[in-house]
Amino acid sequence: MTALGTALDRWLGRGEASITTPPMDGAFRPNDLLDAAASALQAPAPDDLAVTALGLVVSSGCSLLRVNATGGAPVASFDAEIGALAGLPDGGAAVALVDGRIVFVGGRYDGKTIAARADVQCITVLAAAADGALLVANGSAAHGSADWKRDLMEKGASGSVWRLEPTSGAWTQAAAKLAYPNGLLEDGDSIVVCESWRCALTRISRGAVGRGARVLEDLPAYPSRLSRDADGAVWLALFAPRSQLVEFVLSEDRYRRRMLDEIDSDYWVAPCLRSGRSPLEPTQQGGVKQLGVMKPWSPSRSYGLVARLDGAFRPTASFHSRTNGRRHGVTSCLTSEGRLYFTAKGDGLVGAYAYKGSMA
């Protein structure tokens, strides 16, 4: 396409310059299944789940908590917040702190700490590889994990994926120039990565440092962490919905720069883990209460969504907490003992849904 054609498309809002988002349809047809799930644990901002020898654990601030335990002390506490968590084959856990350190709890590496790298300061995901290595996703080279909104609104694509050898502490880069890698899953000889800002899953082949090929794209929400169940199905957490309003702001550079410079990040026109708590939040047409009731189909900056994918990473089912729901900001999910567990970080709880292979 010529430069004139591109300019005309931008002026008229057509072609690649059109501002559209995929509908919640097909396998993503809305329902209220996440809101029907039982509350397994209430905790401040629960974020990442893992299965260990101690059972199912979740990260919450600076602590690791048992999901199905009532009361009691945390499994472990740290001097910095936890950014990511992974269960290891030996029953231990690898814990990434927001300052870049990786600490091992239980298992053969119990008590070991791997120092932070200067270029890996935004660890969003950890995953155990079949060969004993640890897969590490660095969401952004420009911002820490707490500034994920800024990375999105600056159209960041500086993320990377690494292989870490726990014994030697050696790091090897597997992929670069990723748009906020926020989920990892080893799949044979390759790694499938969730690129949150591209709303896509990307396959990274072993030995090839680059962006890789798309496995699933044009998702209706921003993807987060991945897990695989005993049947080979893949579970995908999606932490916030896409919207035409946010896509429009991303296309308007001058307005976006002023917004980032002059407005508090809580009130940006941007996705969030929980909306509706302040009258200062931005709204869009339809996203207001009518007769004191928030309609489930209203536009929302926050949402709860888990998707089930088949072995080829095709969506087959989904579980929702809509605009008026109470399970927003889902950042991780996995199955354990016949239940689907998920973290609703925006609403401060871990949910448990008795999933038996159907939507009923």
KEVEXVEX-317257 format. One record per residue (C-alpha): residue number from 0; x negated, y negated, z negated. Coordinates in steps of 0.001 Angstrom, whole numbers, padded with zeros to 6 digits, m for minus. Last residue first. Layout:
ZAKE   i      c1      c2      c3
ZAKE NUM       X       Y       Z
...
! end
This chain:
ZAKE   i      c1      c2      c3
ZAKE 359  023472  027651 m032264
ZAKE 358  020542  026282 m030277
ZAKE 357  019056  029718 m029836
ZAKE 356  015864  031557 m030786
ZAKE 355  016562  032049 m034459
ZAKE 354  015657  028629 m035886
ZAKE 353  016366  028148 m039584
ZAKE 352  015467  024444 m039799
ZAKE 351  013113  023145 m042473
ZAKE 350  012500  019415 m042961
ZAKE 349  009506  017685 m044533
ZAKE 348  010391  014273 m045909
ZAKE 347  009444  010603 m046053
ZAKE 346  011878  009012 m043605
ZAKE 345  009400  007648 m041051
ZAKE 344  007103  010636 m041519
ZAKE 343  009809  013143 m040608
ZAKE 342  007455  016115 m040813
ZAKE 341  008720  019302 m039195
ZAKE 340  009197  022934 m040218
ZAKE 339  010932  025414 m037932
ZAKE 338  011857  028471 m039914
ZAKE 337  011458  032200 m039379
ZAKE 336  008625  032673 m041859
ZAKE 335  006622  029750 m040459
ZAKE 334  007194  027677 m037333
ZAKE 333  005357  024435 m036610
ZAKE 332  005995  020689 m036372
ZAKE 331  004088  017412 m036508
ZAKE 330  004619  013634 m036202
ZAKE 329  008410  013301 m036359
ZAKE 328  009235  009600 m036854
ZAKE 327  012906  009815 m037772
ZAKE 326  014857  012395 m039777
ZAKE 325  017778  010429 m041250
ZAKE 324  020018  009935 m038214
ZAKE 323  021997  006921 m036941
ZAKE 322  019742  006459 m033903
ZAKE 321  019522  010178 m033208
ZAKE 320  017812  012984 m035080
ZAKE 319  017156  015571 m032398
ZAKE 318  016128  019170 m031748
ZAKE 317  015120  020232 m028253
ZAKE 316  015285  023264 m025983
ZAKE 315  013595  024808 m022926
ZAKE 314  010900  022290 m021999
ZAKE 313  008288  023724 m019592
ZAKE 312  004803  024200 m021057
ZAKE 311  004076  027392 m019064
ZAKE 310  004401  029512 m022207
ZAKE 309  007827  027974 m022880
ZAKE 308  008338  024613 m024527
ZAKE 307  010421  023776 m027627
ZAKE 306  010877  020068 m028254
ZAKE 305  011086  018172 m031553
ZAKE 304  012625  014697 m031773
ZAKE 303  013514  012157 m034457
ZAKE 302  014050  008568 m033341
ZAKE 301  012748  005032 m033851
ZAKE 300  012922  001817 m031807
ZAKE 299  016605  002474 m031166
ZAKE 298  019136  001945 m028410
ZAKE 297  022624  002950 m029604
ZAKE 296  023845  006487 m028821
ZAKE 295  024226  007456 m032489
ZAKE 294  026368  004369 m033249
ZAKE 293  025269  002356 m036270
ZAKE 292  028364  001630 m038345
ZAKE 291  029196 m001593 m040195
ZAKE 290  032073 m002468 m037871
ZAKE 289  029601 m002199 m034974
ZAKE 288  025954 m002021 m035950
ZAKE 287  023324 m003262 m033547
ZAKE 286  021231 m001651 m030815
ZAKE 285  023745 m002245 m028025
ZAKE 284  021641 m004917 m026306
ZAKE 283  018131 m004879 m027719
ZAKE 282  016788 m005477 m031186
ZAKE 281  013595 m006912 m032615
ZAKE 280  013093 m006440 m036357
ZAKE 279  013588 m009490 m038585
ZAKE 278  016780 m008098 m040139
ZAKE 277  014610 m005427 m041793
ZAKE 276  015047 m001715 m042452
ZAKE 275  016629 m000687 m039172
ZAKE 274  013658  001116 m037693
ZAKE 273  011542  004064 m038784
ZAKE 272  008477  005553 m037057
ZAKE 271  007993  002597 m034727
ZAKE 270  008058  001785 m031010
ZAKE 269  007065 m001718 m029896
ZAKE 268  008620 m005147 m029508
ZAKE 267  006498 m006398 m032373
ZAKE 266  008095 m007040 m035758
ZAKE 265  006038 m004738 m037981
ZAKE 264  002908 m005893 m036106
ZAKE 263  003205 m009422 m037520
ZAKE 262  003591 m011966 m034732
ZAKE 261  001152 m014532 m033307
ZAKE 260 m001757 m012772 m031650
ZAKE 259 m000081 m009516 m030565
ZAKE 258  003037 m011354 m029387
ZAKE 257  000952 m013911 m027511
ZAKE 256 m000910 m011151 m025676
ZAKE 255  002348 m009372 m024823
ZAKE 254  003962 m012516 m023426
ZAKE 253  001010 m013134 m021101
ZAKE 252  000701 m009493 m020058
ZAKE 251  004315 m008825 m019117
ZAKE 250  004248 m005185 m017967
ZAKE 249  003914 m003778 m021484
ZAKE 248  006843 m005983 m022529
ZAKE 247  008998 m004376 m019828
ZAKE 246  008035 m000856 m020919
ZAKE 245  008963 m001796 m024493
ZAKE 244  012393 m003050 m023374
ZAKE 243  012924 m000091 m021054
ZAKE 242  012588  002247 m024011
ZAKE 241  010475  005247 m024973
ZAKE 240  011473  007100 m028102
ZAKE 239  009231  007655 m031140
ZAKE 238  007320  010535 m032793
ZAKE 237  007600  013442 m030370
ZAKE 236  006626  016781 m031939
ZAKE 235  005965  019666 m029552
ZAKE 234  006447  023362 m030245
ZAKE 233  004978  025946 m027863
ZAKE 232  006477  029399 m027373
ZAKE 231  004147  032402 m027493
ZAKE 230  006492  034552 m029597
ZAKE 229  004328  034153 m032736
ZAKE 228  004624  030380 m032584
ZAKE 227  002350  027800 m030952
ZAKE 226  001712  024282 m032247
ZAKE 225  001469  020799 m030742
ZAKE 224  001108  017317 m032265
ZAKE 223  002377  013996 m030888
ZAKE 222  004319  013083 m027782
ZAKE 221  005802  009610 m027133
ZAKE 220  009391  009937 m025939
ZAKE 219  011355  010563 m022716
ZAKE 218  008503  012652 m021243
ZAKE 217  007237  011644 m017811
ZAKE 216  004643  014417 m017675
ZAKE 215  003969  018079 m018339
ZAKE 214  000827  020027 m017412
ZAKE 213 m001105  017102 m015916
ZAKE 212 m004675  017770 m014790
ZAKE 211 m007931  016805 m016504
ZAKE 210 m009101  013482 m017970
ZAKE 209 m012821  014119 m017828
ZAKE 208 m015644  016254 m019199
ZAKE 207 m015435  019633 m017454
ZAKE 206 m017117  022462 m019353
ZAKE 205 m013849  024064 m020425
ZAKE 204 m010864  022806 m018467
ZAKE 203 m008758  020008 m019973
ZAKE 202 m005010  020331 m019394
ZAKE 201 m002939  017183 m019906
ZAKE 200  000447  016781 m021622
ZAKE 199  002235  013521 m020848
ZAKE 198  003806  010396 m022269
ZAKE 197  000891  008381 m020846
ZAKE 196  000586  006491 m024148
ZAKE 195  000794  009684 m026223
ZAKE 194 m001665  011806 m024299
ZAKE 193 m000956  015276 m025672
ZAKE 192 m003885  017579 m024917
ZAKE 191 m003891  021152 m023607
ZAKE 190 m007302  022792 m023969
ZAKE 189 m008706  025335 m021522
ZAKE 188 m010179  028833 m021484
ZAKE 187 m006981  030439 m022769
ZAKE 186 m004681  027714 m024074
ZAKE 185 m006155  025854 m027056
ZAKE 184 m003642  023318 m028322
ZAKE 183 m004258  019681 m029193
ZAKE 182 m001984  016723 m030003
ZAKE 181 m002450  012966 m030359
ZAKE 180 m004825  012029 m027554
ZAKE 179 m004438  008224 m027290
ZAKE 178 m004620  007465 m023562
ZAKE 177 m007619  009628 m022653
ZAKE 176 m010803  008186 m021173
ZAKE 175 m012898  011160 m022362
ZAKE 174 m012856  014954 m022514
ZAKE 173 m014875  017866 m023935
ZAKE 172 m017540  016021 m025946
ZAKE 171 m019845  018290 m027917
ZAKE 170 m020527  017755 m031646
ZAKE 169 m023007  019782 m033737
ZAKE 168 m022279  020141 m037478
ZAKE 167 m024360  023305 m037569
ZAKE 166 m021903  025626 m039304
ZAKE 165 m018699  023713 m038544
ZAKE 164 m019391  023551 m034779
ZAKE 163 m017336  020609 m033499
ZAKE 162 m015753  020483 m030050
ZAKE 161 m014616  017005 m029029
ZAKE 160 m011663  015262 m027362
ZAKE 159 m011648  011577 m026410
ZAKE 158 m009571  008399 m026545
ZAKE 157 m010449  005136 m024786
ZAKE 156 m007220  004645 m022834
ZAKE 155 m005620  001690 m024627
ZAKE 154 m002789 m000209 m023010
ZAKE 153 m003278 m003122 m025444
ZAKE 152  000285 m002553 m026675
ZAKE 151 m000468  001123 m027241
ZAKE 150 m003726  000493 m029128
ZAKE 149 m002009 m002209 m031177
ZAKE 148  000737  000212 m032184
ZAKE 147 m001839  002848 m033180
ZAKE 146 m003499  000461 m035643
ZAKE 145 m003378  002816 m038661
ZAKE 144 m005276  005426 m036607
ZAKE 143 m008288  003165 m036278
ZAKE 142 m008855  001028 m033207
ZAKE 141 m011254  000620 m030260
ZAKE 140 m012585  004132 m029605
ZAKE 139 m009063  005500 m029759
ZAKE 138 m007249  008733 m030536
ZAKE 137 m010267  010870 m031363
ZAKE 136 m009099  014466 m030999
ZAKE 135 m011148  017207 m032687
ZAKE 134 m011297  020899 m031789
ZAKE 133 m013052  022973 m034450
ZAKE 132 m015270  025839 m033397
ZAKE 131 m014754  029422 m034558
ZAKE 130 m014597  030983 m031087
ZAKE 129 m010771  031014 m031032
ZAKE 128 m010575  027257 m031622
ZAKE 127 m009076  025729 m034784
ZAKE 126 m007250  022459 m034227
ZAKE 125 m007715  018950 m035640
ZAKE 124 m005677  015950 m034550
ZAKE 123 m005581  012147 m034930
ZAKE 122 m009211  011362 m035698
ZAKE 121 m009767  007629 m035250
ZAKE 120 m013398  006943 m036205
ZAKE 119 m015291  009148 m033728
ZAKE 118 m017937  006883 m032122
ZAKE 117 m019922  006191 m035303
ZAKE 116 m019741  009849 m036240
ZAKE 115 m018423  010694 m039697
ZAKE 114 m020262  013076 m041984
ZAKE 113 m019263  016720 m042186
ZAKE 112 m018215  017715 m045700
ZAKE 111 m018403  021262 m047096
ZAKE 110 m016391  022055 m050225
ZAKE 109 m015011  025365 m048951
ZAKE 108 m016725  026375 m045703
ZAKE 107 m015933  030097 m045988
ZAKE 106 m012287  029555 m046852
ZAKE 105 m010884  026867 m049144
ZAKE 104 m010848  023121 m048415
ZAKE 103 m013161  021750 m045728
ZAKE 102 m013787  018010 m045381
ZAKE 101 m014148  016067 m042123
ZAKE 100 m015307  012438 m042413
ZAKE  99 m014073  009869 m039888
ZAKE  98 m012944  007067 m042235
ZAKE  97 m009307  008148 m041800
ZAKE  96 m010055  011519 m043355
ZAKE  95 m010026  014745 m041379
ZAKE  94 m009109  017865 m043372
ZAKE  93 m010088  021379 m042301
ZAKE  92 m008162  024097 m044101
ZAKE  91 m008970  027535 m045459
ZAKE  90 m007155  030797 m044821
ZAKE  89 m009992  032464 m042899
ZAKE  88 m008320  031686 m039547
ZAKE  87 m008332  027939 m040296
ZAKE  86 m005357  025632 m040931
ZAKE  85 m005792  022172 m039466
ZAKE  84 m005194  018658 m040846
ZAKE  83 m005339  015106 m039549
ZAKE  82 m005618  011498 m040754
ZAKE  81 m005806  012040 m044499
ZAKE  80 m006133  008872 m046561
ZAKE  79 m009371  008196 m048412
ZAKE  78 m010819  009189 m051806
ZAKE  77 m009402  012690 m051529
ZAKE  76 m006887  014932 m053290
ZAKE  75 m006425  018700 m053040
ZAKE  74 m003676  021288 m053524
ZAKE  73 m001604  018565 m055155
ZAKE  72 m000499  019066 m058775
ZAKE  71  002818  020660 m059686
ZAKE  70  006368  019824 m058701
ZAKE  69  008452  022331 m056777
ZAKE  68  006443  024309 m054247
ZAKE  67  007689  024999 m050721
ZAKE  66  005652  022344 m048940
ZAKE  65  002424  022590 m050897
ZAKE  64  000785  019156 m050944
ZAKE  63 m002533  017827 m049655
ZAKE  62 m003233  014326 m050930
ZAKE  61 m004709  010972 m049849
ZAKE  60 m001550  009801 m048066
ZAKE  59  000644  012826 m047554
ZAKE  58 m000814  015827 m045731
ZAKE  57  001274  018971 m045608
ZAKE  56  000715  022536 m046766
ZAKE  55  002358  025863 m045892
ZAKE  54  000993  028734 m047946
ZAKE  53 m002054  028820 m050203
ZAKE  52 m003927  031013 m047715
ZAKE  51 m003287  028253 m045173
ZAKE  50 m000567  027204 m042713
ZAKE  49 m000851  023579 m041602
ZAKE  48  001382  020499 m041375
ZAKE  47  000497  016869 m040640
ZAKE  46  002178  013583 m041617
ZAKE  45  004215  013274 m044785
ZAKE  44  004804  009515 m045309
ZAKE  43  005479  009450 m049062
ZAKE  42  006858  012838 m050152
ZAKE  41  010144  014745 m050113
ZAKE  40  009848  018463 m049522
ZAKE  39  011868  021274 m047929
ZAKE  38  014840  019115 m046912
ZAKE  37  017302  021351 m045088
ZAKE  36  017918  020866 m041389
ZAKE  35  021278  019545 m040148
ZAKE  34  019717  016145 m039464
ZAKE  33  017190  017849 m037215
ZAKE  32  020024  019579 m035345
ZAKE  31  021982  016422 m034501
ZAKE  30  022143  016745 m030709
ZAKE  29  020804  014874 m027683
ZAKE  28  020151  016618 m024329
ZAKE  27  016382  017014 m024006
ZAKE  26  016523  020401 m022223
ZAKE  25  018681  018717 m019602
ZAKE  24  019080  015064 m020506
ZAKE  23  017547  012326 m022634
ZAKE  22  016940  009994 m019719
ZAKE  21  013473  009203 m018327
ZAKE  20  012397  005559 m018622
ZAKE  19  012563  002872 m015963
ZAKE  18  010824 m000414 m015228
ZAKE  17  010180 m000653 m011495
ZAKE  16  006642 m001720 m010547
ZAKE  15  005846  001648 m008957
ZAKE  14  008662  001037 m006477
ZAKE  13  010856 m001967 m007318
ZAKE  12  010763 m004868 m009729
ZAKE  11  011285 m007534 m007065
ZAKE  10  008203 m009627 m007910
ZAKE   9  006085 m006596 m008793
ZAKE   8  007133 m004811 m005604
ZAKE   7  006381 m007948 m003575
ZAKE   6  002885 m008190 m005092
ZAKE   5  002214 m004526 m004297
ZAKE   4  003373 m005016 m000716
ZAKE   3  001155 m008084 m000324
ZAKE   2 m001856 m006185 m001723
ZAKE   1 m001238 m003497  000862
ZAKE   0  000000  000000  000000
! end
